[in-house]
């Protein structure tokens, strides 16, 4: 039996998820008990289908260390970021050139302009692994990140065509955002922490108070200019992974901290493309040529979804042989269908 297992989060995971939220404390996963409680209730209703509109669903996954009986990682999918009741708000990053023949002077400006979408993308976010589990040979960060793309691939009808990932920018050790201090605080009168906390529930104040015209970055402090579209040191590995699987910088940033937005069409994401459904033919015989894969299965309540890693050998046209340990953990047998995401070509 493998040591780690991924499953759908549920309300009784509150303490575990709150502990993990301390290491991220983002809009999607703030270190706030009431928010975490509401998020887990929302996630369970999403997996179960109790929330009827797919656009309003949020799916939260937890990575469990079965030996220690503890959650060591989490990630989530927001089915649609940007609806009529809650628009997706961002700052477009535009280039503008100015030239004066009289002075023979040329300037290149970065211009920010607020944008809204009421039919926005699917967002992948809320990704965090407990510090003591990072850098292990099992590559737990990749597993809890990749499982989101497996889920999108096998439930394609539930998600938008555009997939978005917001990355954290460089922040000061105390959490200060230079862009927010130079821009957001001036138009809202709120600290970054206050605005960040409020925005996890309601972003109307940004739409109501932020300027609607062009903002020339050259008017901001050098520190604020320096973080626009930049990736923070803790998320450079995530940026590298996103670029590798088909994401690109969208020339859009978060209006709070200047963190870059990366986007990709779902059908262009390599992990989505290589995920396949296959019917279990039986256990994988010893010494059979095989590849490592994330294997997943939809289940009844209370788990709804479960995933593990295991060796597989695909058989044409749509069959697969799977290690016995993985079959046991997935409660699967011959004839059952599994979602399979190979971790190597």
C-alpha positions, 0 to 999 in steps of 0.5 A, a space after each residue: 500500500 502506498 503511503 499517500 492518498 488524495 481524496 475529496 475534502 470534507 467538513 471533518 477536515 477542518 482542523 487539518 485544512 486550517 493548519 495547512 492554510 497557515 502556510 499559504 494564507 491566500 484569498 483562496 485559502 486564508 488562515 481563517 476558521 470560518 472561511 475554511 469551514 464554509 469552504 469545506 461545506 461548499 466543496 462537499 456540496 460540489 462533489 456531491 452535486 448538491 450545488 446544482 450549477 456547475 459554475 458555482 462549485 469549488 472542489 478541494 483536494 487533500 493529500 493524506 499521509 496514511 502513516 501519520 494520519 495527517 493531511 500534508 497538502 491541499 489544492 482546489 479548483 474554482 469552477 468559474 472565477 467571475 460570474 454576474 454576482 461576483 466578477 473576476 477582477 484583474 489589472 491588464 498590463 499594457 505597453 505604451 510608447 511616447 515620443 516627442 520630435 521636438 525634444 527627440 525623447 522617447 519613453 516606454 510606459 507600463 500602463 495598468 487598467 482594471 478589467 472585469 469578466 462576468 463569464 470568467 475562467 476556471 481557476 486552479 489554486 489553493 496549492 500548498 504542501 506542509 514545509 516538512 513534506 516538500 522536496 521529498 522523492 515522492 514529489 508530493 507538490 506535483 501530485 497534489 497539483 496534477 490531480 486538479 488537471 486529472 479531475 478537469 480532464 475527466 469531468 470536462 463538462 463542469 469547467 470553462 475552456 480557459 484555465 487560470 492560475 494566479 501566482 503570488 508575487 514577491 512580498 515583504 517578510 511581514 506580508 506587505 505588498 508594495 503594489 497595494 501600498 502604492 495603489 490599493 491603499 490610496 483608493 480603499 483606505 484599507 491595509 493589504 491584510 484587511 482588503 485581502 481578507 474581505 476580498 475572499 468573500 466580496 470584491 465589490 469594493 474593488 469595482 466601486 473604488 478603484 480608478 477605471 482609467 489608465 494608471 501609469 506605473 511610472 507614477 508608482 514607487 520603484 518598489 511597486 513597479 518592481 513587483 508588477 507581474 513578478 513571481 515570488 521566490 516560493 512560487 517559482 517552481 509552480 511557474 516552471 511547472 505551469 509553463 512546462 504543461 502549457 500555461 503562459 503569462 496573460 499580461 494580467 495581474 492581481 489588483 491587490 499585490 501584482 501577482 501574475 495571472 497564467 492562463 491556458 486553454 484546457 485542451 492545450 494543457 498537456 496533463 489534460 491531454 494525456 489523462 485517459 479513462 481505462 477499464 481495469 483488466 486485472 492486477 499488474 503481473 510482476 516484471 511487466 513493463 509499466 509506467 508510474 501514474 496518478 490513478 483516480 476513481 469517483 466514489 460514493 459519499 463520504 469520499 466522492 473522489 480518491 487518487 493514489 499513485 501506482 504502476 500501470 500497463 495500458 492495453 489496447 484499446 482501453 484496458 489497463 493493468 494496475 498494481 494490486 496495492 493501488 487497486 486495493 486503495 481505490 476499492 477497484 476491481 476488474 471492470 471498473 473504470 479509472 482515470 489515469 494520468 501517466 507521470 512519465 511519457 
